[in-house]
Amino acid sequence: MMSTWTQCWGKSALHQVYTEADTNCTGRVTVPALWDRERETIVSNESSEIIRMMNDGFAAFSNGDRDMYPEDLQSEIDDWNDLIYNTINNGVYRAGFSTSQSAYDEAVRGVFKTLDKLETRLSDNRYLCGDRLTEADVRLFPTMIRFDVAYFGAFKCNIRRLIDYPKLWAYTREIYQMPGVSDTVDLEIYKRGYHSKSPLRNPTGIVPLGPDIDPNVPHGRG
């Protein structure tokens, strides 16, 4: 990401991109950020919005061979998105940054209740909405590929590992092995980032050596 900012915008840090878009910006900077080169501003920094933009807003520049939000599946996709965001994408953070036992317990139980549901769903379906890869799968994948190297240890989401879910782990490996996806993934960076020094989560800043997982193992899903 750093080299991309430097090459495209001549920036060395993301906060410089935000202040380029708004000189009065003093808030927290986050990724992803979609930049408009012609207007020289940030279009959006909300991942769910950017996914929709990439799916249909740039249709004229794609080969149009895949619709990630097809009309006949939109209601089902929305239902999965709501569940996954609240209990998985955001759930792991609610667990990791909990300051009370009860809040932590509630968040972690929610994470694993949904993981159990996903395992059952993928026992009879290739993807969350049947035989088609959709936006719901795209929104689930980043948390799944980070789960064992980041959230399991750093955020104490440790009832089970992702690799303890055979269907869900194979599904995650399948998406990882799709063309271009692995280029966006760096497990070592995730591990170092989530185990960075933090007064609340990791006061010593020690980064664990494990776990040793390999998403390149054949997924066996056809």
Z-matrix of the N, CA and C atoms (Angstrom, degrees):
N
C 1 1.460
C 2 1.523 1 110.10
N 3 1.331 2 117.99 1 -40.94
C 4 1.454 3 120.76 2 -179.16
C 5 1.517 4 111.08 3 -59.07
N 6 1.359 5 117.44 4 -45.31
C 7 1.452 6 119.87 5 -179.23
C 8 1.520 7 111.15 6 -65.17
N 9 1.334 8 117.18 7 -33.03
C 10 1.456 9 120.78 8 178.36
C 11 1.521 10 110.33 9 -65.33
N 12 1.326 11 117.92 10 -45.19
C 13 1.465 12 120.81 11 177.95
C 14 1.527 13 109.85 12 -59.41
N 15 1.340 14 116.10 13 -44.01
C 16 1.458 15 120.39 14 -176.56
C 17 1.520 16 111.15 15 -65.60
N 18 1.338 17 116.34 16 -45.47
C 19 1.455 18 120.40 17 -176.89
C 20 1.520 19 111.81 18 -68.61
N 21 1.323 20 117.08 19 -42.37
C 22 1.459 21 120.58 20 -173.46
C 23 1.515 22 112.81 21 -85.22
N 24 1.326 23 117.24 22 -36.52
C 25 1.460 24 120.01 23 -170.79
C 26 1.531 25 113.16 24 -123.24
N 27 1.328 26 118.04 25 -6.21
C 28 1.451 27 120.01 26 -176.91
C 29 1.508 28 112.86 27 69.82
N 30 1.337 29 116.71 28 26.25
C 31 1.463 30 121.56 29 -178.99
C 32 1.524 31 109.66 30 -109.19
N 33 1.328 32 115.68 31 152.99
C 34 1.458 33 120.74 32 177.91
C 35 1.519 34 112.91 33 -112.17
N 36 1.342 35 117.09 34 -6.62
C 37 1.463 36 121.16 35 -179.77
C 38 1.527 37 108.81 36 -147.61
N 39 1.320 38 115.63 37 147.97
C 40 1.457 39 119.93 38 -175.48
C 41 1.529 40 112.28 39 -64.65
N 42 1.347 41 117.84 40 -32.05
C 43 1.464 42 118.51 41 -179.04
C 44 1.523 43 110.98 42 -62.55
N 45 1.343 44 117.29 43 -25.47
C 46 1.463 45 120.41 44 177.42
C 47 1.526 46 111.06 45 -70.14
N 48 1.323 47 116.07 46 -31.30
C 49 1.463 48 120.40 47 177.11
C 50 1.522 49 109.61 48 -68.52
N 51 1.326 50 116.53 49 -41.66
C 52 1.463 51 120.57 50 179.60
C 53 1.528 52 111.36 51 -65.10
N 54 1.318 53 117.79 52 -42.56
C 55 1.462 54 119.62 53 -179.76
C 56 1.516 55 111.67 54 -74.43
N 57 1.326 56 117.60 55 -22.84
C 58 1.463 57 119.89 56 172.25
C 59 1.520 58 110.20 57 -65.82
N 60 1.346 59 115.80 58 -37.87
C 61 1.469 60 120.79 59 178.52
C 62 1.526 61 111.32 60 -74.86
N 63 1.329 62 116.60 61 -35.88
C 64 1.464 63 121.50 62 -177.99
C 65 1.520 64 108.41 63 -146.88
N 66 1.322 65 116.79 64 106.42
C 67 1.474 66 120.56 65 -176.46
C 68 1.518 67 112.37 66 -63.76
N 69 1.327 68 117.53 67 -18.45
C 70 1.463 69 120.95 68 179.75
C 71 1.524 70 113.02 69 -93.90
N 72 1.330 71 116.58 70 5.01
C 73 1.468 72 120.41 71 -176.70
C 74 1.525 73 110.55 72 -66.81
N 75 1.324 74 116.18 73 124.12
C 76 1.468 75 121.45 74 177.29
C 77 1.525 76 111.81 75 -128.65
N 78 1.348 77 116.57 76 3.01
C 79 1.462 78 120.69 77 -177.44
C 80 1.515 79 112.47 78 -81.81
N 81 1.304 80 114.76 79 -177.38
C 82 1.468 81 122.24 80 -179.47
C 83 1.522 82 110.27 81 -73.63
N 84 1.316 83 117.22 82 134.31
C 85 1.459 84 120.64 83 177.71
C 86 1.526 85 109.19 84 -91.18
N 87 1.311 86 115.44 85 143.35
C 88 1.461 87 120.28 86 -177.64
C 89 1.523 88 109.75 87 -139.10
N 90 1.315 89 115.36 88 161.68
C 91 1.461 90 122.29 89 170.95
C 92 1.522 91 108.07 90 -114.29
N 93 1.335 92 117.26 91 155.33
C 94 1.464 93 127.10 92 -0.64
C 95 1.521 94 111.67 93 -76.48
N 96 1.320 95 115.54 94 165.25
C 97 1.458 96 121.46 95 174.18
C 98 1.525 97 107.77 96 -137.56
N 99 1.313 98 116.69 97 123.85
C 100 1.455 99 122.00 98 -179.53
C 101 1.532 100 108.77 99 -96.71
N 102 1.324 101 115.74 100 119.62
C 103 1.465 102 122.14 101 -172.86
C 104 1.525 103 111.15 102 -105.93
N 105 1.318 104 116.54 103 134.23
C 106 1.458 105 123.13 104 175.73
C 107 1.533 106 107.59 105 -96.37
N 108 1.329 107 117.03 106 109.84
C 109 1.465 108 120.61 107 -176.19
C 110 1.526 109 112.21 108 -67.39
N 111 1.326 110 117.36 109 -34.70
C 112 1.460 111 119.80 110 -177.11
C 113 1.530 112 111.51 111 -71.71
N 114 1.319 113 116.44 112 -45.03
C 115 1.465 114 120.00 113 -179.88
C 116 1.521 115 112.60 114 -88.22
N 117 1.343 116 115.60 115 -10.10
C 118 1.456 117 122.35 116 179.42
C 119 1.521 118 111.81 117 54.48
N 120 1.319 119 113.92 118 56.72
C 121 1.464 120 119.45 119 178.21
C 122 1.514 121 110.12 120 -152.55
N 123 1.317 122 116.36 121 163.90
C 124 1.466 123 121.65 122 175.42
C 125 1.519 124 108.75 123 -81.87
N 126 1.308 125 115.74 124 126.07
C 127 1.462 126 121.13 125 178.77
C 128 1.518 127 110.26 126 -79.76
N 129 1.328 128 116.20 127 -44.68
C 130 1.467 129 120.86 128 -178.94
C 131 1.515 130 109.24 129 -160.50
N 132 1.325 131 115.97 130 149.08
C 133 1.470 132 120.58 131 171.53
C 134 1.525 133 110.28 132 -124.37
N 135 1.321 134 116.15 133 23.29
C 136 1.468 135 122.35 134 178.08
C 137 1.523 136 108.59 135 -108.55
N 138 1.332 137 115.76 136 116.46
C 139 1.465 138 120.41 137 -172.80
C 140 1.520 139 113.11 138 -58.30
N 141 1.331 140 117.97 139 -39.91
C 142 1.465 141 119.93 140 -178.51
C 143 1.527 142 111.21 141 -64.53
N 144 1.338 143 117.21 142 -37.11
C 145 1.460 144 121.05 143 177.39
C 146 1.524 145 110.56 144 -67.92
N 147 1.321 146 117.00 145 -42.17
C 148 1.457 147 121.24 146 -177.29
C 149 1.526 148 110.67 147 -64.74
N 150 1.333 149 117.23 148 -39.21
C 151 1.458 150 120.61 149 177.62
C 152 1.526 151 110.43 150 -59.12
N 153 1.327 152 116.78 151 -45.01
C 154 1.468 153 120.28 152 179.48
C 155 1.531 154 110.59 153 -64.59
N 156 1.328 155 116.47 154 -40.68
C 157 1.465 156 119.80 155 178.43
C 158 1.521 157 110.72 156 -61.56
N 159 1.311 158 116.57 157 -43.60
C 160 1.456 159 120.46 158 -179.27
C 161 1.527 160 111.56 159 -66.33
N 162 1.314 161 115.92 160 -29.20
C 163 1.455 162 120.08 161 -178.02
C 164 1.524 163 112.84 162 -75.55
N 165 1.348 164 117.17 163 -42.68
C 166 1.466 165 117.59 164 -176.04
C 167 1.523 166 114.61 165 -126.52
N 168 1.320 167 118.84 166 -25.88
C 169 1.456 168 120.48 167 -177.78
C 170 1.517 169 113.71 168 -69.32
N 171 1.348 170 115.82 169 -22.63
C 172 1.456 171 120.25 170 -179.48
C 173 1.529 172 111.35 171 -114.22
N 174 1.323 173 116.33 172 26.16
C 175 1.464 174 121.54 173 -176.77
C 176 1.527 175 112.21 174 -57.62
N 177 1.320 176 116.82 175 -33.53
C 178 1.462 177 120.42 176 -177.61
C 179 1.528 178 112.16 177 -66.65
N 180 1.340 179 116.63 178 -17.73
C 181 1.455 180 120.41 179 -177.34
C 182 1.530 181 112.68 180 -106.94
N 183 1.327 182 116.50 181 9.08
C 184 1.462 183 120.78 182 -179.93
C 185 1.521 184 109.74 183 -117.94
N 186 1.330 185 115.07 184 170.94
C 187 1.467 186 118.54 185 176.96
C 188 1.518 187 112.23 186 -83.92
N 189 1.352 188 116.22 187 -3.42
C 190 1.461 189 120.31 188 174.08
C 191 1.513 190 115.41 189 65.18
N 192 1.349 191 116.36 190 25.13
C 193 1.456 192 118.36 191 -175.39
C 194 1.517 193 113.50 192 -88.17
N 195 1.327 194 118.14 193 -5.71
C 196 1.467 195 119.11 194 -178.33
C 197 1.519 196 110.52 195 -147.59
N 198 1.321 197 115.57 196 126.70
C 199 1.460 198 122.23 197 175.59
C 200 1.518 199 107.18 198 -107.73
N 201 1.332 200 116.76 199 114.86
C 202 1.453 201 120.51 200 -176.40
C 203 1.526 202 112.96 201 -83.92
N 204 1.350 203 115.79 202 -6.26
C 205 1.465 204 119.74 203 -179.95
C 206 1.531 205 108.52 204 -137.58
N 207 1.353 206 116.57 205 61.36
C 208 1.464 207 120.37 206 -176.72
C 209 1.526 208 111.60 207 -65.27
N 210 1.305 209 115.12 208 146.12
C 211 1.460 210 120.28 209 -173.83
C 212 1.522 211 112.58 210 -57.79
N 213 1.325 212 117.55 211 -39.30
C 214 1.459 213 119.87 212 -175.63
C 215 1.527 214 113.22 213 -72.70
N 216 1.342 215 117.56 214 -12.49
C 217 1.467 216 120.82 215 -179.21
C 218 1.525 217 113.24 216 -114.83
N 219 1.318 218 116.85 217 3.81
C 220 1.465 219 119.44 218 -172.01
C 221 1.523 220 113.11 219 -60.23
N 222 1.302 221 118.10 220 -41.92
C 223 1.468 222 120.30 221 -179.77
C 224 1.526 223 110.60 222 -63.83
N 225 1.327 224 116.77 223 -43.62
C 226 1.465 225 120.66 224 179.86
C 227 1.524 226 110.76 225 -67.02
N 228 1.315 227 117.01 226 -41.24
C 229 1.465 228 120.87 227 177.50
C 230 1.525 229 110.58 228 -60.82
N 231 1.330 230 116.51 229 -44.35
C 232 1.461 231 120.50 230 179.91
C 233 1.528 232 111.32 231 -61.33
N 234 1.330 233 116.40 232 -39.86
C 235 1.465 234 119.89 233 179.03
C 236 1.530 235 111.04 234 -63.54
N 237 1.347 236 116.73 235 -44.50
C 238 1.453 237 120.37 236 178.03
C 239 1.534 238 110.65 237 -64.16
N 240 1.325 239 116.14 238 -42.30
C 241 1.466 240 119.66 239 -179.95
C 242 1.524 241 111.53 240 -59.18
N 243 1.327 242 116.34 241 -43.86
C 244 1.463 243 120.14 242 -179.93
C 245 1.522 244 111.31 243 -61.85
N 246 1.319 245 115.87 244 -46.79
C 247 1.465 246 120.45 245 -179.36
C 248 1.522 247 110.79 246 -64.29
N 249 1.319 248 116.55 247 -48.40
C 250 1.462 249 121.12 248 -175.46
C 251 1.520 250 111.38 249 -65.80
N 252 1.328 251 116.84 250 -41.99
C 253 1.466 252 118.05 251 179.68
C 254 1.534 253 111.18 252 -62.95
N 255 1.327 254 116.33 253 -49.47
C 256 1.464 255 120.55 254 -173.73
C 257 1.518 256 113.20 255 -68.33
N 258 1.327 257 117.34 256 -37.67
C 259 1.467 258 119.30 257 -174.05
C 260 1.519 259 114.70 258 -104.37
N 261 1.336 260 118.13 259 -22.44
C 262 1.459 261 120.89 260 -177.64
C 263 1.528 262 111.10 261 -111.55
N 264 1.327 263 117.61 262 -69.65
C 265 1.472 264 120.44 263 -176.30
C 266 1.524 265 111.90 264 -55.10
N 267 1.314 266 116.25 265 -49.54
C 268 1.461 267 120.72 266 178.64
C 269 1.527 268 111.43 267 -89.78
N 270 1.311 269 116.79 268 -25.85
C 271 1.463 270 121.09 269 -177.78
C 272 1.514 271 113.38 270 -61.20
N 273 1.341 272 117.22 271 -40.36
C 274 1.462 273 118.77 272 -179.65
C 275 1.530 274 110.49 273 -65.61
N 276 1.324 275 117.35 274 -33.04
C 277 1.467 276 120.22 275 177.95
C 278 1.525 277 111.21 276 -72.97
N 279 1.314 278 116.62 277 -37.57
C 280 1.464 279 118.40 278 176.79
C 281 1.521 280 110.37 279 -63.58
N 282 1.336 281 116.27 280 -34.37
C 283 1.466 282 119.59 281 176.24
C 284 1.525 283 110.71 282 -70.09
N 285 1.334 284 116.14 283 -48.76
C 286 1.456 285 120.59 284 -174.71
C 287 1.506 286 114.23 285 -65.67
N 288 1.319 287 117.11 286 -28.90
C 289 1.463 288 119.85 287 -177.93
C 290 1.528 289 112.59 288 -109.12
N 291 1.310 290 117.04 289 16.24
C 292 1.462 291 120.72 290 176.84
C 293 1.521 292 110.69 291 -64.10
N 294 1.305 293 115.22 292 143.71
C 295 1.473 294 120.33 293 177.24
C 296 1.519 295 111.66 294 -116.14
N 297 1.337 296 116.26 295 8.18
C 298 1.466 297 119.97 296 174.69
C 299 1.520 298 108.58 297 -140.17
N 300 1.317 299 115.93 298 152.79
C 301 1.459 300 120.62 299 -179.41
C 302 1.523 301 111.00 300 -62.25
N 303 1.326 302 116.33 301 -41.05
C 304 1.464 303 119.39 302 -176.41
C 305 1.533 304 111.61 303 -66.07
N 306 1.335 305 116.81 304 -39.73
C 307 1.465 306 120.15 305 178.65
C 308 1.522 307 110.84 306 -66.58
N 309 1.327 308 116.16 307 -41.29
C 310 1.461 309 121.16 308 177.16
C 311 1.527 310 110.78 309 -62.25
N 312 1.332 311 116.69 310 -49.17
C 313 1.465 312 120.78 311 -178.51
C 314 1.525 313 111.09 312 -57.92
N 315 1.327 314 116.29 313 -44.19
C 316 1.464 315 120.08 314 -178.53
C 317 1.526 316 110.85 315 -63.81
N 318 1.324 317 116.46 316 -44.01
C 319 1.464 318 119.89 317 -177.90
C 320 1.521 319 111.56 318 -66.11
N 321 1.316 320 117.32 319 -46.06
C 322 1.466 321 120.40 320 -177.65
C 323 1.525 322 111.40 321 -66.43
N 324 1.323 323 116.77 322 -40.78
C 325 1.467 324 118.67 323 176.98
C 326 1.519 325 110.95 324 -61.99
N 327 1.340 326 116.97 325 -36.56
C 328 1.455 327 120.15 326 176.85
C 329 1.513 328 112.07 327 -65.22
N 330 1.332 329 117.08 328 -40.45
C 331 1.462 330 121.36 329 177.86
C 332 1.522 331 110.61 330 -57.86
N 333 1.320 332 116.13 331 -50.17
C 334 1.459 333 118.86 332 -173.55
C 335 1.523 334 113.22 333 -78.90
N 336 1.306 335 117.82 334 -24.95
C 337 1.457 336 119.64 335 172.58
C 338 1.525 337 110.03 336 -62.96
N 339 1.326 338 116.17 337 -41.52
C 340 1.457 339 119.59 338 178.73
C 341 1.524 340 111.41 339 -73.25
N 342 1.323 341 118.61 340 -38.67
C 343 1.463 342 120.11 341 175.98
C 344 1.525 343 110.62 342 -59.04
N 345 1.328 344 116.82 343 -40.91
C 346 1.469 345 120.19 344 176.92
C 347 1.529 346 110.27 345 -61.98
N 348 1.322 347 116.97 346 -41.15
C 349 1.463 348 121.15 347 179.23
C 350 1.531 349 111.08 348 -65.23
N 351 1.323 350 116.60 349 -39.92
C 352 1.459 351 120.54 350 178.91
C 353 1.525 352 110.97 351 -65.51
N 354 1.321 353 116.61 352 -40.23
C 355 1.475 354 120.01 353 178.19
C 356 1.519 355 110.59 354 -60.07
N 357 1.322 356 116.48 355 -43.38
C 358 1.460 357 120.49 356 178.54
C 359 1.523 358 110.51 357 -64.68
N 360 1.320 359 116.45 358 -44.08
C 361 1.464 360 120.60 359 -179.72
C 362 1.521 361 111.52 360 -60.09
N 363 1.321 362 117.41 361 -42.46
C 364 1.455 363 121.72 362 -176.94
C 365 1.521 364 112.97 363 -79.44
N 366 1.300 365 116.69 364 -4.80
C 367 1.463 366 119.92 365 173.92
C 368 1.525 367 111.24 366 -71.43
N 369 1.338 368 115.70 367 -26.90
C 370 1.464 369 120.62 368 -177.60
C 371 1.525 370 113.19 369 -120.79
N 372 1.332 371 117.17 370 -0.36
C 373 1.464 372 121.02 371 -177.64
C 374 1.523 373 109.30 372 -138.37
N 375 1.322 374 115.76 373 141.47
C 376 1.459 375 118.59 374 179.82
C 377 1.525 376 110.75 375 -70.08
N 378 1.321 377 115.80 376 -40.90
C 379 1.456 378 121.38 377 179.09
C 380 1.522 379 109.25 378 -126.89
N 381 1.298 380 117.63 379 177.07
C 382 1.465 381 120.06 380 -174.10
C 383 1.518 382 112.54 381 -63.40
N 384 1.336 383 116.59 382 -32.73
C 385 1.472 384 120.27 383 -178.72
C 386 1.518 385 111.82 384 -109.80
N 387 1.316 386 116.47 385 33.13
C 388 1.461 387 119.85 386 176.43
C 389 1.511 388 112.00 387 105.36
N 390 1.331 389 116.49 388 -129.22
C 391 1.458 390 120.30 389 -174.39
C 392 1.524 391 113.02 390 -97.71
N 393 1.339 392 117.40 391 7.74
C 394 1.459 393 120.68 392 -179.09
C 395 1.524 394 111.27 393 -116.74
N 396 1.332 395 116.09 394 131.33
C 397 1.454 396 121.11 395 172.65
C 398 1.519 397 108.47 396 -69.85
N 399 1.325 398 116.87 397 128.97
C 400 1.462 399 120.60 398 -177.02
C 401 1.525 400 110.73 399 -131.76
N 402 1.326 401 113.34 400 -179.91
C 403 1.459 402 121.21 401 177.22
C 404 1.530 403 112.02 402 -54.79
N 405 1.310 404 117.43 403 -34.71
C 406 1.471 405 120.76 404 -179.51
C 407 1.525 406 110.96 405 -60.58
N 408 1.330 407 117.01 406 -39.98
C 409 1.460 408 120.98 407 178.35
C 410 1.524 409 110.87 408 -68.53
N 411 1.328 410 116.04 409 -39.47
C 412 1.463 411 121.03 410 179.48
C 413 1.525 412 110.65 411 -62.13
N 414 1.322 413 116.55 412 -38.38
C 415 1.463 414 120.30 413 -178.03
C 416 1.527 415 111.89 414 -77.16
N 417 1.308 416 117.98 415 -24.59
C 418 1.465 417 120.88 416 177.91
C 419 1.524 418 111.94 417 -80.38
N 420 1.324 419 116.98 418 -37.51
C 421 1.465 420 121.68 419 -170.51
C 422 1.529 421 114.90 420 -53.90
N 423 1.338 422 120.72 421 -47.67
C 424 1.473 423 118.32 422 -176.20
C 425 1.520 424 114.38 423 -56.90
N 426 1.330 425 117.08 424 -38.11
C 427 1.462 426 119.23 425 178.71
C 428 1.523 427 110.70 426 -71.65
N 429 1.331 428 117.34 427 -37.22
C 430 1.459 429 119.95 428 179.87
C 431 1.524 430 111.81 429 -65.82
N 432 1.323 431 117.95 430 -43.75
C 433 1.463 432 119.08 431 -176.20
C 434 1.521 433 111.20 432 -70.33
N 435 1.327 434 117.63 433 -22.42
C 436 1.464 435 121.59 434 176.86
C 437 1.522 436 112.89 435 -89.35
N 438 1.308 437 118.22 436 -12.20
C 439 1.459 438 120.69 437 -163.01
C 440 1.532 439 112.95 438 -57.67
N 441 1.322 440 117.53 439 -55.45
C 442 1.462 441 119.08 440 -172.86
C 443 1.523 442 112.89 441 -72.31
N 444 1.331 443 118.62 442 -32.48
C 445 1.469 444 119.92 443 -177.79
C 446 1.520 445 112.29 444 -87.49
N 447 1.315 446 117.83 445 -13.87
C 448 1.466 447 119.74 446 -175.59
C 449 1.515 448 112.47 447 -125.66
N 450 1.316 449 117.56 448 -68.68
C 451 1.460 450 120.88 449 -169.59
C 452 1.525 451 112.99 450 -71.13
N 453 1.315 452 117.76 451 -32.11
C 454 1.463 453 120.65 452 -179.99
C 455 1.526 454 110.79 453 -59.00
N 456 1.328 455 117.30 454 -45.76
C 457 1.457 456 120.69 455 -177.79
C 458 1.518 457 113.43 456 -94.14
N 459 1.333 458 115.97 457 -56.67
C 460 1.468 459 120.17 458 -172.86
C 461 1.514 460 112.76 459 -65.45
N 462 1.342 461 117.21 460 -35.32
C 463 1.456 462 121.08 461 -177.38
C 464 1.530 463 112.92 462 -105.70
N 465 1.338 464 115.96 463 8.59
C 466 1.468 465 122.26 464 175.35
C 467 1.534 466 113.39 465 58.84
N 468 1.316 467 116.57 466 30.32
C 469 1.476 468 120.94 467 173.61
C 470 1.529 469 106.69 468 -89.45
N 471 1.323 470 115.94 469 70.68
C 472 1.456 471 120.71 470 -162.48
C 473 1.527 472 114.81 471 -121.22
N 474 1.317 473 117.49 472 26.60
C 475 1.462 474 118.64 473 174.64
C 476 1.525 475 109.81 474 -67.81
N 477 1.321 476 115.67 475 -44.48
C 478 1.465 477 122.62 476 175.09
C 479 1.512 478 108.68 477 -144.50
N 480 1.343 479 116.09 478 157.93
C 481 1.451 480 121.45 479 173.77
C 482 1.529 481 109.33 480 -89.82
N 483 1.304 482 116.07 481 162.45
C 484 1.458 483 118.56 482 175.10
C 485 1.524 484 110.43 483 -61.91
N 486 1.325 485 116.84 484 -38.12
C 487 1.467 486 119.13 485 -178.50
C 488 1.524 487 112.07 486 -67.98
N 489 1.328 488 117.76 487 -8.62
C 490 1.464 489 120.79 488 174.02
C 491 1.527 490 111.80 489 -82.50
N 492 1.316 491 116.72 490 -5.10
C 493 1.464 492 122.80 491 176.30
C 494 1.529 493 107.94 492 -108.16
N 495 1.327 494 119.07 493 93.91
C 496 1.471 495 120.90 494 -172.89
C 497 1.524 496 114.26 495 -56.27
N 498 1.315 497 118.09 496 -44.38
C 499 1.466 498 120.87 497 -177.88
C 500 1.523 499 111.08 498 -70.39
N 501 1.300 500 116.59 499 -44.40
C 502 1.462 501 121.24 500 -177.48
C 503 1.525 502 111.28 501 -68.52
N 504 1.313 503 117.11 502 -37.89
C 505 1.463 504 121.21 503 178.86
C 506 1.523 505 110.11 504 -68.83
N 507 1.335 506 118.26 505 -40.80
C 508 1.467 507 120.75 506 177.07
C 509 1.530 508 110.70 507 -64.39
N 510 1.315 509 116.49 508 -41.13
C 511 1.466 510 122.39 509 177.25
C 512 1.532 511 110.90 510 -60.25
N 513 1.328 512 116.58 511 -43.68
C 514 1.463 513 121.09 512 178.81
C 515 1.521 514 110.50 513 -64.27
N 516 1.322 515 117.30 514 -41.19
C 517 1.465 516 120.38 515 178.52
C 518 1.522 517 111.16 516 -66.21
N 519 1.326 518 117.26 517 -36.76
C 520 1.456 519 119.12 518 178.63
C 521 1.529 520 110.94 519 -60.85
N 522 1.327 521 116.71 520 -46.76
C 523 1.466 522 119.76 521 179.80
C 524 1.526 523 110.26 522 -64.81
N 525 1.328 524 116.78 523 -42.68
C 526 1.464 525 121.09 524 178.10
C 527 1.521 526 111.47 525 -56.35
N 528 1.326 527 116.59 526 -38.10
C 529 1.460 528 121.72 527 -175.80
C 530 1.531 529 113.82 528 -85.03
N 531 1.339 530 117.38 529 -1.24
C 532 1.459 531 119.53 530 174.19
C 533 1.524 532 109.25 531 -67.86
N 534 1.338 533 117.87 532 149.30
C 535 1.473 534 120.71 533 -176.20
C 536 1.522 535 113.06 534 -52.76
N 537 1.332 536 115.62 535 126.28
C 538 1.446 537 121.97 536 175.15
C 539 1.511 538 116.01 537 88.68
N 540 1.333 539 118.23 538 -19.31
C 541 1.467 540 119.81 539 -174.56
C 542 1.524 541 111.57 540 -70.35
N 543 1.324 542 117.58 541 -44.13
C 544 1.466 543 119.74 542 -177.33
C 545 1.522 544 111.97 543 -61.48
N 546 1.335 545 116.91 544 -24.58
C 547 1.468 546 120.04 545 178.19
C 548 1.521 547 112.22 546 -65.89
N 549 1.309 548 117.44 547 -18.71
C 550 1.470 549 121.74 548 -178.95
C 551 1.523 550 112.23 549 -95.37
N 552 1.325 551 117.15 550 1.12
C 553 1.467 552 121.91 551 -172.75
C 554 1.529 553 110.10 552 -116.48
N 555 1.331 554 116.62 553 134.57
C 556 1.467 555 121.72 554 173.55
C 557 1.524 556 107.82 555 -141.87
N 558 1.309 557 116.14 556 98.31
C 559 1.460 558 121.16 557 -174.96
C 560 1.527 559 112.56 558 -62.55
N 561 1.322 560 117.61 559 -35.53
C 562 1.467 561 120.13 560 -179.44
C 563 1.519 562 111.12 561 -67.92
N 564 1.319 563 117.04 562 -38.97
C 565 1.462 564 119.70 563 176.54
C 566 1.525 565 110.44 564 -64.61
N 567 1.331 566 116.49 565 -41.83
C 568 1.468 567 119.45 566 176.80
C 569 1.524 568 110.03 567 -58.22
N 570 1.320 569 115.44 568 -46.95
C 571 1.463 570 120.00 569 -176.69
C 572 1.528 571 110.70 570 -60.63
N 573 1.318 572 116.64 571 -47.42
C 574 1.461 573 119.83 572 -179.42
C 575 1.526 574 111.16 573 -66.15
N 576 1.306 575 116.71 574 -40.10
C 577 1.460 576 120.22 575 -177.77
C 578 1.511 577 113.31 576 -65.77
N 579 1.315 578 116.29 577 -47.14
C 580 1.463 579 119.59 578 -176.90
C 581 1.524 580 112.49 579 -76.00
N 582 1.329 581 117.38 580 -20.07
C 583 1.461 582 120.53 581 176.30
C 584 1.526 583 111.69 582 -103.73
N 585 1.320 584 117.00 583 19.06
C 586 1.461 585 119.87 584 177.63
C 587 1.524 586 109.88 585 -65.73
N 588 1.309 587 115.76 586 163.16
C 589 1.455 588 120.41 587 -175.97
C 590 1.521 589 111.18 588 -62.62
N 591 1.320 590 115.92 589 127.88
C 592 1.457 591 122.11 590 -178.25
C 593 1.524 592 108.91 591 -148.68
N 594 1.316 593 118.26 592 127.73
C 595 1.474 594 120.01 593 179.70
C 596 1.523 595 112.14 594 -57.31
N 597 1.319 596 117.03 595 -32.63
C 598 1.458 597 120.74 596 -177.05
C 599 1.515 598 112.19 597 -85.50
N 600 1.328 599 118.21 598 -46.66
C 601 1.455 600 121.42 599 -170.52
C 602 1.529 601 114.66 600 -99.03
N 603 1.345 602 116.74 601 -37.51
C 604 1.457 603 119.53 602 -172.92
C 605 1.533 604 109.50 603 -151.15
N 606 1.331 605 117.67 604 75.15
C 607 1.470 606 121.29 605 -173.30
C 608 1.524 607 114.07 606 -62.65
N 609 1.322 608 119.06 607 -25.60
C 610 1.466 609 120.70 608 -179.98
C 611 1.525 610 112.52 609 -86.38
N 612 1.322 611 117.31 610 -18.94
C 613 1.456 612 120.51 611 -179.46
C 614 1.514 613 114.49 612 72.73
N 615 1.333 614 117.61 613 14.69
C 616 1.464 615 120.46 614 179.83
C 617 1.524 616 109.65 615 -74.60
N 618 1.333 617 115.54 616 130.56
C 619 1.462 618 121.76 617 179.35
C 620 1.523 619 108.26 618 -100.49
N 621 1.329 620 118.47 619 124.99
C 622 1.461 621 120.28 620 -178.19
C 623 1.525 622 112.17 621 -67.13
N 624 1.317 623 116.25 622 151.48
C 625 1.459 624 120.79 623 177.39
C 626 1.526 625 111.55 624 -74.55
N 627 1.315 626 116.57 625 -34.31
C 628 1.464 627 120.31 626 -178.36
C 629 1.508 628 111.03 627 -104.54
N 630 1.323 629 116.19 628 -176.14
C 631 1.456 630 127.09 629 -0.22
C 632 1.523 631 111.85 630 -81.64
N 633 1.314 632 114.84 631 157.79
C 634 1.457 633 121.29 632 178.36
C 635 1.528 634 107.63 633 -98.07
N 636 1.328 635 116.56 634 100.25
C 637 1.463 636 120.01 635 179.85
C 638 1.518 637 109.35 636 -121.64
N 639 1.313 638 116.31 637 153.86
C 640 1.462 639 121.00 638 -176.29
C 641 1.527 640 109.80 639 -131.20
N 642 1.336 641 117.81 640 100.40
C 643 1.465 642 119.95 641 179.19
C 644 1.526 643 113.33 642 -73.95
N 645 1.347 644 116.90 643 -1.50
C 646 1.456 645 120.24 644 176.79
C 647 1.522 646 112.96 645 -85.89
N 648 1.328 647 117.30 646 -7.29
C 649 1.474 648 119.96 647 175.93
C 650 1.524 649 108.77 648 -58.60
N 651 1.327 650 118.24 649 131.12
C 652 1.471 651 120.45 650 -178.95
C 653 1.519 652 111.78 651 -48.52
N 654 1.338 653 116.02 652 132.54
C 655 1.468 654 119.73 653 -174.75
C 656 1.524 655 112.80 654 -81.85
N 657 1.315 656 118.40 655 -18.80
C 658 1.464 657 121.19 656 175.79
C 659 1.508 658 115.61 657 65.82
N 660 1.328 659 117.22 658 24.44
C 661 1.471 660 120.56 659 -177.08
C 662 1.525 661 112.13 660 -103.01
N 663 1.313 662 117.85 661 17.59
C 664 1.461 663 120.88 662 177.72
C 665 1.506 664 112.37 663 93.34
